[in-house]
Amino acid sequence: MEQKIKGDKCGYCQGGEYLDAFGIPICELDVSRLVLFKEQSHPGRCIVAYQDHVSEIVDISDEERNRFFADVNLVAKALHLAFSPDKINYGAYGDTGCHLHVHLVPKYRDGYEWGGVFEMNPGKVTLSDEEYSAMIDKIKDALAKVQLESRT
């Protein structure tokens, strides 16, 4: 079995307190993991993080890149189904974290920051444990529906 590369103190690799600082794990996807971003000024905001600790898209094979973006696409479809945003913004950052990941940021015409670039962590909206749990369930249900539709 291939050894998975892990980053020291990387939330996506180590989980625990490092991930708890900003996100909540939702599920594993084909070649990535899905994380709910705790700051929810943009309802449904998630992160798709590649399964291995690599910094750049050029650090993975063409096949892995295509599978990674298929995961991003799957999550985008699920977010559209679950939350009906007017637009999803996609952000790929990592100046300090250096782990390949994409932020999916649902935007709503009557919502926070419509028409502008989103703040990375505005610190305006956090949810209760019950609300996070309900949001995660909604995303998982939508993922299951999208996956089922793609098989038929």
Biotite code that builds the C-alpha atoms (Angstrom):
import biotite.structure as struc

atoms = struc.array([
    struc.Atom([0.000, 0.000, 0.000], chain_id="A", res_id=1, res_name="MET", atom_name="CA", element="C"),
    struc.Atom([1.246, 3.472, -0.903], chain_id="A", res_id=2, res_name="GLU", atom_name="CA", element="C"),
    struc.Atom([2.450, 5.607, 2.021], chain_id="A", res_id=3, res_name="GLN", atom_name="CA", element="C"),
    struc.Atom([0.384, 8.796, 2.367], chain_id="A", res_id=4, res_name="LYS", atom_name="CA", element="C"),
    struc.Atom([2.411, 11.935, 2.920], chain_id="A", res_id=5, res_name="ILE", atom_name="CA", element="C"),
    struc.Atom([1.334, 13.997, 5.934], chain_id="A", res_id=6, res_name="LYS", atom_name="CA", element="C"),
    struc.Atom([2.241, 17.547, 6.829], chain_id="A", res_id=7, res_name="GLY", atom_name="CA", element="C"),
    struc.Atom([3.350, 18.373, 10.348], chain_id="A", res_id=8, res_name="ASP", atom_name="CA", element="C"),
    struc.Atom([0.751, 20.629, 12.016], chain_id="A", res_id=9, res_name="LYS", atom_name="CA", element="C"),
    struc.Atom([-1.413, 20.587, 8.876], chain_id="A", res_id=10, res_name="CYS", atom_name="CA", element="C"),
    struc.Atom([-5.107, 20.557, 9.764], chain_id="A", res_id=11, res_name="GLY", atom_name="CA", element="C"),
    struc.Atom([-6.019, 18.619, 6.637], chain_id="A", res_id=12, res_name="TYR", atom_name="CA", element="C"),
    struc.Atom([-3.425, 15.926, 7.395], chain_id="A", res_id=13, res_name="CYS", atom_name="CA", element="C"),
    struc.Atom([-3.389, 15.778, 11.177], chain_id="A", res_id=14, res_name="GLN", atom_name="CA", element="C"),
    struc.Atom([-6.986, 16.661, 12.030], chain_id="A", res_id=15, res_name="GLY", atom_name="CA", element="C"),
    struc.Atom([-7.578, 17.211, 15.745], chain_id="A", res_id=16, res_name="GLY", atom_name="CA", element="C"),
    struc.Atom([-6.852, 20.644, 17.154], chain_id="A", res_id=17, res_name="GLU", atom_name="CA", element="C"),
    struc.Atom([-5.232, 21.772, 13.891], chain_id="A", res_id=18, res_name="TYR", atom_name="CA", element="C"),
    struc.Atom([-8.425, 21.173, 11.920], chain_id="A", res_id=19, res_name="LEU", atom_name="CA", element="C"),
    struc.Atom([-10.708, 22.230, 14.786], chain_id="A", res_id=20, res_name="ASP", atom_name="CA", element="C"),
    struc.Atom([-9.222, 25.732, 14.534], chain_id="A", res_id=21, res_name="ALA", atom_name="CA", element="C"),
    struc.Atom([-11.140, 26.359, 11.296], chain_id="A", res_id=22, res_name="PHE", atom_name="CA", element="C"),
    struc.Atom([-13.148, 23.362, 10.128], chain_id="A", res_id=23, res_name="GLY", atom_name="CA", element="C"),
    struc.Atom([-15.196, 20.255, 10.751], chain_id="A", res_id=24, res_name="ILE", atom_name="CA", element="C"),
    struc.Atom([-14.632, 17.068, 8.732], chain_id="A", res_id=25, res_name="PRO", atom_name="CA", element="C"),
    struc.Atom([-17.628, 16.007, 6.649], chain_id="A", res_id=26, res_name="ILE", atom_name="CA", element="C"),
    struc.Atom([-16.461, 12.987, 4.654], chain_id="A", res_id=27, res_name="CYS", atom_name="CA", element="C"),
    struc.Atom([-13.827, 11.383, 2.472], chain_id="A", res_id=28, res_name="GLU", atom_name="CA", element="C"),
    struc.Atom([-14.233, 11.731, -1.288], chain_id="A", res_id=29, res_name="LEU", atom_name="CA", element="C"),
    struc.Atom([-12.400, 9.942, -4.110], chain_id="A", res_id=30, res_name="ASP", atom_name="CA", element="C"),
    struc.Atom([-8.992, 11.630, -3.684], chain_id="A", res_id=31, res_name="VAL", atom_name="CA", element="C"),
    struc.Atom([-9.792, 14.298, -1.132], chain_id="A", res_id=32, res_name="SER", atom_name="CA", element="C"),
    struc.Atom([-11.634, 15.099, 2.050], chain_id="A", res_id=33, res_name="ARG", atom_name="CA", element="C"),
    struc.Atom([-14.486, 17.503, 2.516], chain_id="A", res_id=34, res_name="LEU", atom_name="CA", element="C"),
    struc.Atom([-14.391, 19.983, 5.390], chain_id="A", res_id=35, res_name="VAL", atom_name="CA", element="C"),
    struc.Atom([-17.073, 22.413, 6.546], chain_id="A", res_id=36, res_name="LEU", atom_name="CA", element="C"),
    struc.Atom([-15.555, 25.833, 7.139], chain_id="A", res_id=37, res_name="PHE", atom_name="CA", element="C"),
    struc.Atom([-16.615, 26.922, 10.638], chain_id="A", res_id=38, res_name="LYS", atom_name="CA", element="C"),
    struc.Atom([-17.063, 30.576, 9.695], chain_id="A", res_id=39, res_name="GLU", atom_name="CA", element="C"),
    struc.Atom([-20.394, 30.526, 7.862], chain_id="A", res_id=40, res_name="GLN", atom_name="CA", element="C"),
    struc.Atom([-20.955, 34.093, 6.612], chain_id="A", res_id=41, res_name="SER", atom_name="CA", element="C"),
    struc.Atom([-21.513, 32.278, 3.309], chain_id="A", res_id=42, res_name="HIS", atom_name="CA", element="C"),
    struc.Atom([-23.908, 29.435, 4.205], chain_id="A", res_id=43, res_name="PRO", atom_name="CA", element="C"),
    struc.Atom([-22.532, 26.120, 3.006], chain_id="A", res_id=44, res_name="GLY", atom_name="CA", element="C"),
    struc.Atom([-18.908, 27.194, 2.656], chain_id="A", res_id=45, res_name="ARG", atom_name="CA", element="C"),
    struc.Atom([-16.675, 24.140, 2.420], chain_id="A", res_id=46, res_name="CYS", atom_name="CA", element="C"),
    struc.Atom([-13.140, 23.120, 1.601], chain_id="A", res_id=47, res_name="ILE", atom_name="CA", element="C"),
    struc.Atom([-12.070, 20.219, -0.607], chain_id="A", res_id=48, res_name="VAL", atom_name="CA", element="C"),
    struc.Atom([-8.550, 19.215, 0.475], chain_id="A", res_id=49, res_name="ALA", atom_name="CA", element="C"),
    struc.Atom([-6.410, 16.793, -1.516], chain_id="A", res_id=50, res_name="TYR", atom_name="CA", element="C"),
    struc.Atom([-5.730, 13.497, 0.304], chain_id="A", res_id=51, res_name="GLN", atom_name="CA", element="C"),
    struc.Atom([-1.938, 13.899, 0.421], chain_id="A", res_id=52, res_name="ASP", atom_name="CA", element="C"),
    struc.Atom([0.153, 16.780, 1.685], chain_id="A", res_id=53, res_name="HIS", atom_name="CA", element="C"),
    struc.Atom([1.214, 18.430, -1.562], chain_id="A", res_id=54, res_name="VAL", atom_name="CA", element="C"),
    struc.Atom([1.538, 22.150, -2.084], chain_id="A", res_id=55, res_name="SER", atom_name="CA", element="C"),
    struc.Atom([0.742, 22.678, -5.741], chain_id="A", res_id=56, res_name="GLU", atom_name="CA", element="C"),
    struc.Atom([-1.579, 21.268, -8.394], chain_id="A", res_id=57, res_name="ILE", atom_name="CA", element="C"),
    struc.Atom([1.554, 20.578, -10.459], chain_id="A", res_id=58, res_name="VAL", atom_name="CA", element="C"),
    struc.Atom([2.743, 18.193, -7.709], chain_id="A", res_id=59, res_name="ASP", atom_name="CA", element="C"),
    struc.Atom([0.179, 15.552, -8.679], chain_id="A", res_id=60, res_name="ILE", atom_name="CA", element="C"),
    struc.Atom([-0.349, 13.540, -11.847], chain_id="A", res_id=61, res_name="SER", atom_name="CA", element="C"),
    struc.Atom([-2.829, 14.564, -14.524], chain_id="A", res_id=62, res_name="ASP", atom_name="CA", element="C"),
    struc.Atom([-5.056, 11.656, -13.487], chain_id="A", res_id=63, res_name="GLU", atom_name="CA", element="C"),
    struc.Atom([-5.007, 12.710, -9.821], chain_id="A", res_id=64, res_name="GLU", atom_name="CA", element="C"),
    struc.Atom([-5.681, 16.337, -10.791], chain_id="A", res_id=65, res_name="ARG", atom_name="CA", element="C"),
    struc.Atom([-8.710, 15.262, -12.819], chain_id="A", res_id=66, res_name="ASN", atom_name="CA", element="C"),
    struc.Atom([-9.988, 13.151, -9.924], chain_id="A", res_id=67, res_name="ARG", atom_name="CA", element="C"),
    struc.Atom([-9.422, 16.045, -7.497], chain_id="A", res_id=68, res_name="PHE", atom_name="CA", element="C"),
    struc.Atom([-11.410, 18.440, -9.665], chain_id="A", res_id=69, res_name="PHE", atom_name="CA", element="C"),
    struc.Atom([-14.116, 15.796, -10.062], chain_id="A", res_id=70, res_name="ALA", atom_name="CA", element="C"),
    struc.Atom([-14.365, 15.893, -6.243], chain_id="A", res_id=71, res_name="ASP", atom_name="CA", element="C"),
    struc.Atom([-14.605, 19.706, -6.346], chain_id="A", res_id=72, res_name="VAL", atom_name="CA", element="C"),
    struc.Atom([-17.314, 19.434, -9.013], chain_id="A", res_id=73, res_name="ASN", atom_name="CA", element="C"),
    struc.Atom([-19.252, 16.856, -6.985], chain_id="A", res_id=74, res_name="LEU", atom_name="CA", element="C"),
    struc.Atom([-19.238, 19.132, -3.936], chain_id="A", res_id=75, res_name="VAL", atom_name="CA", element="C"),
    struc.Atom([-20.263, 22.153, -6.035], chain_id="A", res_id=76, res_name="ALA", atom_name="CA", element="C"),
    struc.Atom([-23.265, 20.235, -7.387], chain_id="A", res_id=77, res_name="LYS", atom_name="CA", element="C"),
    struc.Atom([-24.196, 19.163, -3.861], chain_id="A", res_id=78, res_name="ALA", atom_name="CA", element="C"),
    struc.Atom([-23.924, 22.730, -2.540], chain_id="A", res_id=79, res_name="LEU", atom_name="CA", element="C"),
    struc.Atom([-26.147, 23.991, -5.361], chain_id="A", res_id=80, res_name="HIS", atom_name="CA", element="C"),
    struc.Atom([-28.696, 21.296, -4.516], chain_id="A", res_id=81, res_name="LEU", atom_name="CA", element="C"),
    struc.Atom([-28.550, 21.847, -0.749], chain_id="A", res_id=82, res_name="ALA", atom_name="CA", element="C"),
    struc.Atom([-28.378, 25.648, -0.528], chain_id="A", res_id=83, res_name="PHE", atom_name="CA", element="C"),
    struc.Atom([-29.416, 27.074, -3.949], chain_id="A", res_id=84, res_name="SER", atom_name="CA", element="C"),
    struc.Atom([-26.722, 29.767, -4.064], chain_id="A", res_id=85, res_name="PRO", atom_name="CA", element="C"),
    struc.Atom([-26.753, 32.260, -6.906], chain_id="A", res_id=86, res_name="ASP", atom_name="CA", element="C"),
    struc.Atom([-23.046, 31.595, -7.487], chain_id="A", res_id=87, res_name="LYS", atom_name="CA", element="C"),
    struc.Atom([-20.209, 29.596, -5.999], chain_id="A", res_id=88, res_name="ILE", atom_name="CA", element="C"),
    struc.Atom([-16.791, 31.235, -5.810], chain_id="A", res_id=89, res_name="ASN", atom_name="CA", element="C"),
    struc.Atom([-13.738, 28.983, -5.840], chain_id="A", res_id=90, res_name="TYR", atom_name="CA", element="C"),
    struc.Atom([-10.525, 29.907, -4.074], chain_id="A", res_id=91, res_name="GLY", atom_name="CA", element="C"),
    struc.Atom([-7.228, 28.049, -4.029], chain_id="A", res_id=92, res_name="ALA", atom_name="CA", element="C"),
    struc.Atom([-4.832, 29.436, -1.445], chain_id="A", res_id=93, res_name="TYR", atom_name="CA", element="C"),
    struc.Atom([-2.138, 28.076, 0.810], chain_id="A", res_id=94, res_name="GLY", atom_name="CA", element="C"),
    struc.Atom([0.643, 30.579, 1.276], chain_id="A", res_id=95, res_name="ASP", atom_name="CA", element="C"),
    struc.Atom([1.233, 29.328, 4.807], chain_id="A", res_id=96, res_name="THR", atom_name="CA", element="C"),
    struc.Atom([-0.631, 26.012, 4.969], chain_id="A", res_id=97, res_name="GLY", atom_name="CA", element="C"),
    struc.Atom([0.893, 24.672, 1.752], chain_id="A", res_id=98, res_name="CYS", atom_name="CA", element="C"),
    struc.Atom([-1.701, 21.897, 1.340], chain_id="A", res_id=99, res_name="HIS", atom_name="CA", element="C"),
    struc.Atom([-3.561, 21.680, -1.964], chain_id="A", res_id=100, res_name="LEU", atom_name="CA", element="C"),
    struc.Atom([-7.175, 22.635, -1.293], chain_id="A", res_id=101, res_name="HIS", atom_name="CA", element="C"),
    struc.Atom([-10.057, 24.603, -2.794], chain_id="A", res_id=102, res_name="VAL", atom_name="CA", element="C"),
    struc.Atom([-12.553, 26.761, -0.900], chain_id="A", res_id=103, res_name="HIS", atom_name="CA", element="C"),
    struc.Atom([-16.108, 26.569, -2.254], chain_id="A", res_id=104, res_name="LEU", atom_name="CA", element="C"),
    struc.Atom([-17.904, 29.740, -1.204], chain_id="A", res_id=105, res_name="VAL", atom_name="CA", element="C"),
    struc.Atom([-21.634, 29.921, -1.956], chain_id="A", res_id=106, res_name="PRO", atom_name="CA", element="C"),
    struc.Atom([-22.715, 33.488, -2.694], chain_id="A", res_id=107, res_name="LYS", atom_name="CA", element="C"),
    struc.Atom([-26.247, 34.832, -2.494], chain_id="A", res_id=108, res_name="TYR", atom_name="CA", element="C"),
    struc.Atom([-27.555, 37.989, -4.198], chain_id="A", res_id=109, res_name="ARG", atom_name="CA", element="C"),
    struc.Atom([-29.085, 39.212, -0.957], chain_id="A", res_id=110, res_name="ASP", atom_name="CA", element="C"),
    struc.Atom([-26.252, 37.906, 1.196], chain_id="A", res_id=111, res_name="GLY", atom_name="CA", element="C"),
    struc.Atom([-22.928, 38.895, 2.645], chain_id="A", res_id=112, res_name="TYR", atom_name="CA", element="C"),
    struc.Atom([-20.387, 40.303, 0.136], chain_id="A", res_id=113, res_name="GLU", atom_name="CA", element="C"),
    struc.Atom([-22.457, 39.768, -3.014], chain_id="A", res_id=114, res_name="TRP", atom_name="CA", element="C"),
    struc.Atom([-20.631, 41.402, -5.908], chain_id="A", res_id=115, res_name="GLY", atom_name="CA", element="C"),
    struc.Atom([-17.236, 41.451, -4.208], chain_id="A", res_id=116, res_name="GLY", atom_name="CA", element="C"),
    struc.Atom([-14.347, 39.214, -3.327], chain_id="A", res_id=117, res_name="VAL", atom_name="CA", element="C"),
    struc.Atom([-14.957, 37.232, -0.167], chain_id="A", res_id=118, res_name="PHE", atom_name="CA", element="C"),
    struc.Atom([-13.000, 37.741, 3.022], chain_id="A", res_id=119, res_name="GLU", atom_name="CA", element="C"),
    struc.Atom([-11.033, 34.656, 3.970], chain_id="A", res_id=120, res_name="MET", atom_name="CA", element="C"),
    struc.Atom([-12.260, 34.574, 7.560], chain_id="A", res_id=121, res_name="ASN", atom_name="CA", element="C"),
    struc.Atom([-14.581, 37.457, 8.397], chain_id="A", res_id=122, res_name="PRO", atom_name="CA", element="C"),
    struc.Atom([-15.388, 36.049, 11.841], chain_id="A", res_id=123, res_name="GLY", atom_name="CA", element="C"),
    struc.Atom([-19.000, 37.165, 11.669], chain_id="A", res_id=124, res_name="LYS", atom_name="CA", element="C"),
    struc.Atom([-21.042, 33.932, 11.701], chain_id="A", res_id=125, res_name="VAL", atom_name="CA", element="C"),
    struc.Atom([-20.410, 30.841, 13.767], chain_id="A", res_id=126, res_name="THR", atom_name="CA", element="C"),
    struc.Atom([-23.026, 28.204, 14.469], chain_id="A", res_id=127, res_name="LEU", atom_name="CA", element="C"),
    struc.Atom([-24.031, 26.010, 17.357], chain_id="A", res_id=128, res_name="SER", atom_name="CA", element="C"),
    struc.Atom([-22.946, 22.361, 17.353], chain_id="A", res_id=129, res_name="ASP", atom_name="CA", element="C"),
    struc.Atom([-26.513, 21.417, 16.402], chain_id="A", res_id=130, res_name="GLU", atom_name="CA", element="C"),
    struc.Atom([-26.525, 23.872, 13.489], chain_id="A", res_id=131, res_name="GLU", atom_name="CA", element="C"),
    struc.Atom([-23.164, 22.587, 12.220], chain_id="A", res_id=132, res_name="TYR", atom_name="CA", element="C"),
    struc.Atom([-24.470, 19.039, 12.479], chain_id="A", res_id=133, res_name="SER", atom_name="CA", element="C"),
    struc.Atom([-27.648, 19.893, 10.569], chain_id="A", res_id=134, res_name="ALA", atom_name="CA", element="C"),
    struc.Atom([-25.621, 21.644, 7.859], chain_id="A", res_id=135, res_name="MET", atom_name="CA", element="C"),
    struc.Atom([-23.294, 18.653, 7.526], chain_id="A", res_id=136, res_name="ILE", atom_name="CA", element="C"),
    struc.Atom([-26.287, 16.298, 7.265], chain_id="A", res_id=137, res_name="ASP", atom_name="CA", element="C"),
    struc.Atom([-27.777, 18.520, 4.553], chain_id="A", res_id=138, res_name="LYS", atom_name="CA", element="C"),
    struc.Atom([-24.506, 18.440, 2.598], chain_id="A", res_id=139, res_name="ILE", atom_name="CA", element="C"),
    struc.Atom([-24.151, 14.659, 2.989], chain_id="A", res_id=140, res_name="LYS", atom_name="CA", element="C"),
    struc.Atom([-27.735, 14.127, 1.803], chain_id="A", res_id=141, res_name="ASP", atom_name="CA", element="C"),
    struc.Atom([-27.111, 16.320, -1.238], chain_id="A", res_id=142, res_name="ALA", atom_name="CA", element="C"),
    struc.Atom([-23.829, 14.504, -1.984], chain_id="A", res_id=143, res_name="LEU", atom_name="CA", element="C"),
    struc.Atom([-25.637, 11.158, -1.894], chain_id="A", res_id=144, res_name="ALA", atom_name="CA", element="C"),
    struc.Atom([-28.332, 12.454, -4.285], chain_id="A", res_id=145, res_name="LYS", atom_name="CA", element="C"),
    struc.Atom([-25.764, 13.870, -6.711], chain_id="A", res_id=146, res_name="VAL", atom_name="CA", element="C"),
    struc.Atom([-23.752, 10.639, -6.640], chain_id="A", res_id=147, res_name="GLN", atom_name="CA", element="C"),
    struc.Atom([-26.888, 8.576, -7.230], chain_id="A", res_id=148, res_name="LEU", atom_name="CA", element="C"),
    struc.Atom([-27.927, 10.795, -10.154], chain_id="A", res_id=149, res_name="GLU", atom_name="CA", element="C"),
    struc.Atom([-24.471, 10.487, -11.721], chain_id="A", res_id=150, res_name="SER", atom_name="CA", element="C"),
    struc.Atom([-24.767, 6.671, -11.729], chain_id="A", res_id=151, res_name="ARG", atom_name="CA", element="C"),
    struc.Atom([-28.083, 6.646, -13.584], chain_id="A", res_id=152, res_name="THR", atom_name="CA", element="C"),
])
